[in-house]
């Protein structure tokens, strides 16, 4: 399998919402690259856990790796501060618009659908979910209370407690039911 996913990490990201998809996708044979949006690869999660990403956004830009054709999926974890930091990062926003325009998958969880995707217009005409009450005031898309929502190339989920189902939805979409079922069995789920 040659599937590749990119996950952006900004200071304040929700650790479970990032680590679970990275871990599960890698177990399913999907290559996942963690990219820090700051100047260096060290990123601090919302609960004080420090992570070292695989690369930085700056390095990816210099190496020409922010091309939608190189990725099958882009993942945006939540965490209010992390989501705000990603939303404030213009290169990430531009890249997400290109990914959406090319029909590639975007997966966002918790605050990220409302804070990152909505302002970019990426929820327009889509069904989505997000952290409870974050949907208030949004005039784009159709919010639903489901734990995970798949609408075409958009996958959204609610919070840290739904991170496993979020990851499985990404795996199912990228690699099929068989790969998802194998991983569920291996994890005793």
Backbone bond lengths (Angstrom), bond angles and torsions (degrees), N, CA, C in turn:
res aa  C-N    CA-C-N  psi(-1)  N-CA   C-N-CA  omega(-1)  CA-C   N-CA-C  phi
1 X - - - 1.445 - - 1.527 108.25 -
2 X 1.320 115.47 136.19 1.459 120.95 -177.22 1.523 112.33 -113.63
3 X 1.284 118.35 28.21 1.463 120.90 -177.20 1.530 110.26 -78.83
4 X 1.356 114.77 140.69 1.465 120.56 -179.22 1.522 110.14 -131.28
5 X 1.324 114.19 134.88 1.458 120.46 177.42 1.522 109.20 -124.37
6 X 1.312 115.40 145.55 1.460 123.26 178.62 1.521 107.44 -118.17
7 X 1.334 116.82 129.24 1.459 120.18 176.17 1.520 108.33 -119.71
8 X 1.334 115.72 127.32 1.452 120.89 178.92 1.527 109.48 -90.97
9 X 1.328 116.04 133.51 1.459 122.39 177.74 1.513 109.73 -120.60
10 X 1.330 115.55 125.10 1.463 121.51 175.93 1.521 107.47 -123.72
11 X 1.317 116.84 150.07 1.462 119.77 178.84 1.519 110.11 -48.10
12 X 1.344 115.03 133.73 1.452 121.23 -179.69 1.513 114.29 94.56
13 X 1.347 118.24 5.47 1.470 119.92 179.29 1.529 109.80 -68.56
14 X 1.321 115.80 152.97 1.469 122.30 177.19 1.525 108.14 -78.72
15 X 1.310 116.32 115.55 1.460 121.85 -172.62 1.529 113.81 -56.95
16 X 1.322 117.94 -49.04 1.471 121.04 -177.34 1.529 110.83 -61.24
17 X 1.319 116.89 -36.60 1.461 121.41 -178.11 1.522 112.96 -72.49
18 X 1.317 116.39 -15.74 1.466 120.53 175.80 1.522 111.11 -99.70
19 X 1.322 116.35 -48.38 1.465 120.12 -174.71 1.527 112.14 -66.41
20 X 1.317 118.07 -40.54 1.465 119.84 -178.44 1.523 111.46 -60.71
21 X 1.339 120.17 -51.99 1.464 118.22 177.19 1.528 113.36 -60.96
22 X 1.332 117.47 -42.15 1.466 119.43 179.97 1.524 109.62 -59.54
23 X 1.314 117.37 -50.44 1.461 121.85 -178.48 1.527 111.69 -61.69
24 X 1.315 117.09 -51.77 1.466 120.48 -176.13 1.530 111.64 -65.33
25 X 1.329 117.43 -42.17 1.461 118.87 179.32 1.520 111.19 -64.31
26 X 1.317 117.40 -41.41 1.465 119.65 178.18 1.525 110.50 -63.98
27 X 1.321 117.96 -40.11 1.471 121.05 176.61 1.530 111.35 -61.43
28 X 1.341 116.00 -30.69 1.460 121.26 -179.48 1.530 112.40 -84.47
29 X 1.329 117.02 2.37 1.457 120.45 177.16 1.514 114.72 88.02
30 X 1.319 116.95 13.38 1.458 121.24 178.65 1.526 107.82 -96.06
31 X 1.318 116.58 128.74 1.471 120.07 178.32 1.523 108.32 -72.47
32 X 1.332 115.82 128.10 1.459 121.16 179.34 1.524 108.62 -123.74
33 X 1.315 115.77 129.79 1.460 121.94 176.64 1.525 107.76 -112.84
34 X 1.332 115.66 126.76 1.462 121.39 176.02 1.523 107.75 -95.56
35 X 1.326 116.32 122.91 1.470 121.12 -178.63 1.519 110.15 -118.70
36 X 1.321 115.91 121.40 1.459 121.60 176.00 1.523 109.03 -78.84
37 X 1.312 116.67 139.17 1.464 119.74 -179.01 1.523 112.42 -86.03
38 X 1.331 117.39 -11.57 1.459 121.27 179.95 1.517 112.38 -85.14
39 X 1.328 115.24 -170.32 1.473 121.94 -176.67 1.523 113.21 -71.85
40 X 1.348 117.11 -26.30 1.462 118.65 178.54 1.518 109.90 -129.78
41 X 1.305 116.93 174.38 1.463 122.19 -173.17 1.518 113.60 -79.65
42 X 1.314 118.66 -10.08 1.462 120.27 178.70 1.520 110.25 -80.25
43 X 1.335 115.66 129.10 1.459 121.95 -177.55 1.525 107.98 -133.55
44 X 1.319 116.79 135.84 1.457 122.05 -179.98 1.525 109.88 -100.88
45 X 1.337 115.50 124.08 1.454 120.89 178.03 1.517 111.75 -73.83
46 X 1.324 116.11 171.54 1.469 121.60 -175.89 1.523 112.97 -69.04
47 X 1.319 117.55 -16.69 1.464 120.99 179.43 1.525 111.82 -111.70
48 X 1.316 116.31 25.08 1.449 121.78 173.37 1.512 115.49 77.62
49 X 1.332 117.59 16.77 1.463 120.79 177.20 1.523 107.79 -94.38
50 X 1.329 116.42 124.48 1.455 121.59 -178.45 1.531 110.48 -88.64
51 X 1.304 116.65 135.69 1.459 123.13 178.79 1.519 109.42 -122.45
52 X 1.304 116.07 151.46 1.450 121.43 170.55 1.525 106.97 -114.17
53 X 1.311 115.86 112.99 1.466 121.61 -179.70 1.526 109.73 -72.03
54 X 1.328 115.62 165.00 1.462 121.62 178.89 1.525 111.98 -70.41
55 X 1.333 115.80 -29.94 1.459 121.35 -176.21 1.518 108.39 -158.68
56 X 1.310 115.69 -178.21 1.468 120.68 174.97 1.519 109.39 -120.26
57 X 1.297 115.02 159.21 1.458 121.06 176.44 1.524 110.11 -59.09
58 X 1.335 116.02 -41.97 1.463 120.92 179.74 1.532 111.52 -59.61
59 X 1.326 116.71 -44.60 1.471 120.97 178.55 1.526 110.23 -63.30
60 X 1.326 116.32 -42.84 1.465 120.01 179.70 1.523 111.12 -62.09
61 X 1.333 116.55 -40.90 1.468 120.42 178.62 1.527 110.32 -62.80
62 X 1.329 116.92 -46.11 1.471 121.26 -179.40 1.524 111.68 -62.58
63 X 1.339 116.94 -34.50 1.463 120.91 -177.08 1.530 112.79 -91.77
64 X 1.323 116.98 4.88 1.460 120.64 177.93 1.521 113.93 69.00
65 X 1.329 116.76 28.62 1.470 120.74 -176.82 1.519 113.28 -92.10
66 X 1.320 118.14 2.48 1.460 120.16 177.62 1.518 109.78 -97.45
67 X 1.308 114.39 57.76 1.451 123.16 177.69 1.523 107.51 -115.38
68 X 1.332 119.30 122.11 1.457 120.58 -177.82 1.528 114.56 -53.08
69 X 1.323 117.35 -29.13 1.464 119.13 -178.33 1.528 112.37 -66.21
70 X 1.326 118.25 -17.60 1.456 121.45 -179.21 1.524 114.38 -87.69
71 X 1.338 117.39 -2.58 1.453 121.11 -173.51 1.521 111.56 -133.53
72 X 1.326 115.25 144.64 1.468 120.69 175.43 1.514 111.98 -98.55
73 X 1.338 116.28 -21.45 1.458 120.96 -175.34 1.522 109.76 -156.67
74 X 1.322 115.88 143.23 1.460 122.09 171.43 1.524 106.66 -121.07
75 X 1.328 115.71 130.88 1.461 122.21 -176.63 1.525 109.32 -113.52
76 X 1.328 115.24 134.75 1.455 121.53 177.75 1.528 107.84 -123.00
77 X 1.347 117.23 109.09 1.471 118.85 176.15 1.528 110.00 -74.82
78 X 1.326 115.25 164.30 1.455 120.49 178.71 1.516 112.35 -90.52
79 X 1.316 113.47 -144.64 1.454 121.58 -167.92 1.515 104.71 92.73
80 X 1.319 117.20 122.79 1.464 119.42 -173.07 1.527 112.36 -58.34
81 X 1.329 117.01 -50.46 1.462 118.94 -178.98 1.530 110.94 -64.29
82 X 1.334 116.97 -42.84 1.465 120.27 178.61 1.516 111.76 -60.63
83 X 1.336 116.16 -42.50 1.468 120.11 178.96 1.524 110.98 -64.71
84 X 1.332 116.54 -42.07 1.466 119.45 178.14 1.525 110.65 -63.13
85 X 1.330 116.69 -40.26 1.469 120.03 179.49 1.523 111.78 -66.31
86 X 1.328 117.15 -38.35 1.471 119.65 176.87 1.528 110.02 -68.32
87 X 1.339 116.62 -42.44 1.468 120.31 179.39 1.524 111.54 -60.90
88 X 1.324 116.69 -31.50 1.467 120.98 -179.51 1.526 112.69 -81.15
89 X 1.311 117.45 -5.34 1.469 122.18 -177.27 1.539 109.00 -94.52
90 X 1.312 116.38 97.35 1.472 121.69 -176.10 1.529 113.55 -55.28
91 X 1.343 120.10 -41.37 1.466 118.37 179.22 1.536 113.36 -61.35
92 X 1.335 117.10 -35.09 1.464 119.45 176.98 1.527 109.67 -67.29
93 X 1.329 116.57 -44.74 1.465 120.00 178.58 1.520 112.23 -59.07
94 X 1.316 116.82 -44.55 1.470 120.63 178.23 1.521 111.04 -62.32
95 X 1.339 116.02 -41.59 1.457 120.15 179.77 1.529 110.93 -65.47
96 X 1.332 117.21 -42.11 1.468 120.38 178.65 1.531 111.26 -60.97
97 X 1.321 116.98 -39.20 1.470 120.16 177.05 1.531 110.77 -63.36
98 X 1.325 116.68 -40.19 1.474 120.32 178.25 1.525 110.67 -66.40
99 X 1.328 116.31 -41.65 1.472 120.52 178.82 1.526 109.43 -60.57
100 X 1.329 116.16 -48.31 1.469 120.40 179.31 1.523 110.84 -61.41
101 X 1.316 116.94 -42.08 1.459 121.26 179.80 1.513 113.53 -64.73
102 X 1.324 115.95 -25.95 1.464 119.48 179.45 1.531 112.15 -91.48
103 X 1.330 116.37 1.08 1.463 119.97 177.81 1.515 114.30 80.07
104 X 1.327 117.23 10.62 1.462 120.84 178.93 1.526 109.60 -80.83
105 X 1.324 115.86 160.43 1.446 122.47 -175.30 1.524 112.61 -75.28
106 X 1.341 114.54 137.30 1.457 122.72 168.71 1.516 106.38 -120.48
107 X 1.331 116.39 130.23 1.456 122.33 178.92 1.525 107.87 -123.65
108 X 1.330 116.76 124.31 1.466 121.31 -177.78 1.518 109.25 -136.45
109 X 1.328 115.94 143.40 1.456 121.33 -175.29 1.526 110.79 -131.11
110 X 1.322 115.54 152.34 1.461 124.93 172.19 1.526 110.86 66.96
111 X 1.314 118.30 -119.74 1.466 121.60 -179.51 1.519 112.46 -76.05
112 X 1.319 117.88 -21.45 1.468 121.40 -172.35 1.532 114.86 -58.87
113 X 1.346 120.13 -41.03 1.466 116.74 178.33 1.535 112.58 -58.57
114 X 1.339 116.67 -43.84 1.462 120.49 -177.49 1.527 112.81 -76.94
115 X 1.323 116.99 -40.32 1.457 121.18 -172.76 1.529 112.85 -86.59
116 X 1.337 116.83 -34.88 1.471 120.35 -177.18 1.528 111.58 -99.96
117 X 1.326 117.48 -52.86 1.467 120.26 -172.03 1.531 114.29 -76.86
118 X 1.331 117.41 -41.77 1.473 119.90 -177.10 1.526 112.51 -58.34
119 X 1.340 119.64 -48.33 1.471 118.86 -179.77 1.531 113.62 -62.79
120 X 1.332 116.82 -22.15 1.469 120.49 178.50 1.529 112.05 -86.05
121 X 1.331 116.71 -3.13 1.461 121.39 -178.41 1.519 113.23 79.12
122 X 1.330 118.05 14.32 1.463 121.03 -174.39 1.522 113.91 -85.59
123 X 1.336 117.59 -0.90 1.465 120.50 174.43 1.528 111.78 -102.62
124 X 1.325 117.09 -5.05 1.470 121.66 -178.61 1.526 110.70 -55.26
125 X 1.329 115.83 125.84 1.451 121.15 176.89 1.519 114.42 70.92
126 X 1.316 117.75 11.82 1.471 122.17 -176.68 1.522 111.02 -113.14
127 X 1.322 115.43 151.95 1.464 121.75 166.27 1.520 106.52 -85.42
128 X 1.333 116.57 139.43 1.463 120.01 -179.09 1.517 110.12 -153.40
129 X 1.317 115.29 167.89 1.449 122.48 170.35 1.518 108.04 -135.95
130 X 1.311 115.73 168.53 1.463 121.29 179.71 1.523 108.17 -165.31
131 X 1.317 116.31 -176.70 1.459 120.34 178.32 1.529 109.17 -59.26
132 X 1.351 117.50 139.96 1.459 120.30 -177.39 1.528 113.75 -50.75
133 X 1.299 114.98 133.13 1.463 127.54 178.35 1.528 113.91 78.89
134 X 1.340 118.36 -8.83 1.465 119.95 175.96 1.531 110.55 -69.08
135 X 1.322 116.48 -21.31 1.459 120.45 -179.49 1.529 112.14 -74.71
136 X 1.322 116.51 -18.09 1.462 120.06 -178.12 1.528 110.31 -62.15
137 X 1.296 114.78 131.30 1.460 120.13 -179.94 1.520 113.73 90.10
138 X 1.337 117.73 -11.99 1.465 119.45 178.08 1.522 108.76 -79.07
139 X 1.310 116.24 135.41 1.464 120.74 -179.86 1.521 111.66 -110.43
140 X 1.308 115.79 5.15 1.462 119.96 -178.41 1.523 109.75 -107.31
141 X 1.302 116.91 148.65 1.447 121.00 174.82 1.518 113.41 65.25
142 X 1.343 113.66 -176.93 1.461 121.52 -179.87 1.513 108.50 -123.43
143 X 1.319 116.69 113.23 1.454 122.55 -178.86 1.523 109.97 -78.07
144 X 1.332 115.54 141.98 1.455 121.66 174.00 1.520 108.88 -134.55
145 X 1.313 116.58 154.97 1.459 122.08 -176.67 1.533 112.82 -85.35
146 X 1.325 118.24 1.42 1.461 121.47 -179.08 1.527 110.57 -58.74
147 X 1.338 116.32 152.73 1.467 121.01 179.51 1.520 111.73 -66.34
148 X 1.318 116.23 -39.06 1.462 122.42 178.69 1.523 107.51 -137.76
149 X 1.316 116.28 136.40 1.463 121.11 178.25 1.524 108.17 -125.92
150 X 1.317 115.06 128.78 1.467 121.27 174.28 1.520 107.17 -113.42
151 X 1.314 116.23 121.70 1.458 121.74 176.20 1.521 107.24 -133.01
152 X 1.315 115.34 97.52 1.456 120.33 -176.66 1.512 109.98 62.81
153 X 1.328 116.53 -122.71 1.463 121.43 -178.03 1.533 112.45 -93.08
154 X 1.322 117.02 15.49 1.459 121.45 178.67 1.523 109.92 -113.65
155 X 1.329 115.88 127.09 1.465 121.82 174.17 1.522 106.88 -121.43
156 X 1.337 115.99 127.37 1.455 120.54 177.12 1.522 109.18 -128.62
157 X 1.326 115.10 156.13 1.452 120.59 -179.71 1.522 109.12 -147.95
158 X 1.344 116.43 171.11 1.454 121.24 -166.02 1.512 117.19 -91.87
159 X 1.351 119.18 -44.95 1.476 119.08 -171.25 1.521 109.89 -170.69
160 X 1.326 115.47 -177.66 1.467 121.62 -179.11 1.529 111.93 -54.25
161 X 1.323 117.44 -36.36 1.465 121.24 -179.80 1.511 114.09 -68.39
162 X 1.325 117.73 -12.90 1.469 121.34 178.46 1.522 111.67 -110.36
163 X 1.328 117.02 10.39 1.469 120.88 -175.67 1.522 113.26 -61.53
164 X 1.328 118.02 -36.59 1.466 120.24 179.24 1.526 110.37 -66.38
165 X 1.333 117.10 -46.37 1.467 119.87 179.22 1.527 111.12 -65.25
166 X 1.305 116.29 -34.99 1.466 122.25 174.79 1.528 109.57 -59.72
167 X 1.330 116.19 -49.47 1.470 120.93 179.53 1.527 110.99 -61.44
168 X 1.323 117.24 -42.95 1.466 120.11 179.66 1.528 111.43 -64.62
169 X 1.320 118.02 -35.57 1.466 120.23 177.16 1.522 110.53 -63.72
170 X 1.323 116.73 -40.14 1.468 120.60 177.58 1.527 109.66 -64.58
171 X 1.328 116.83 -46.17 1.473 121.13 179.81 1.526 110.39 -60.62
172 X 1.317 116.92 -47.18 1.467 121.31 -179.17 1.531 110.53 -58.76
173 X 1.327 115.94 -42.01 1.460 120.15 -178.32 1.526 111.78 -70.78
174 X 1.322 117.30 -40.06 1.467 120.76 -178.07 1.524 113.47 -82.23
175 X 1.348 116.56 -38.19 1.469 119.60 -169.76 1.524 114.66 -121.25
176 X 1.318 117.84 -7.54 1.455 120.85 176.55 1.519 113.92 96.67
177 X 1.343 113.52 166.36 1.467 121.40 -178.43 1.521 112.67 -61.27
178 X 1.317 116.90 -37.28 1.461 120.40 -177.45 1.512 112.04 -59.57
179 X 1.325 116.97 -45.62 1.461 121.16 179.88 1.524 110.58 -66.66
180 X 1.315 116.06 -40.28 1.466 119.96 177.34 1.528 110.29 -61.53
181 X 1.325 116.90 -47.26 1.463 120.74 -178.35 1.521 112.42 -63.87
182 X 1.318 117.14 -38.21 1.474 120.73 176.63 1.517 110.80 -61.28
183 X 1.330 116.10 -44.82 1.452 119.65 -178.85 1.526 111.35 -68.22
184 X 1.330 117.43 -40.91 1.474 120.10 176.36 1.523 110.46 -57.41
185 X 1.329 116.96 -43.31 1.458 121.33 179.95 1.529 110.53 -65.32
186 X 1.321 117.41 -43.63 1.475 121.95 -178.93 1.532 111.05 -64.04
187 X 1.328 116.53 -33.08 1.462 120.96 -178.66 1.526 111.97 -89.39
188 X 1.326 116.67 0.06 1.466 122.98 -178.44 1.515 112.58 61.84
189 X 1.326 116.01 37.83 1.459 121.21 176.70 1.511 110.39 -94.67
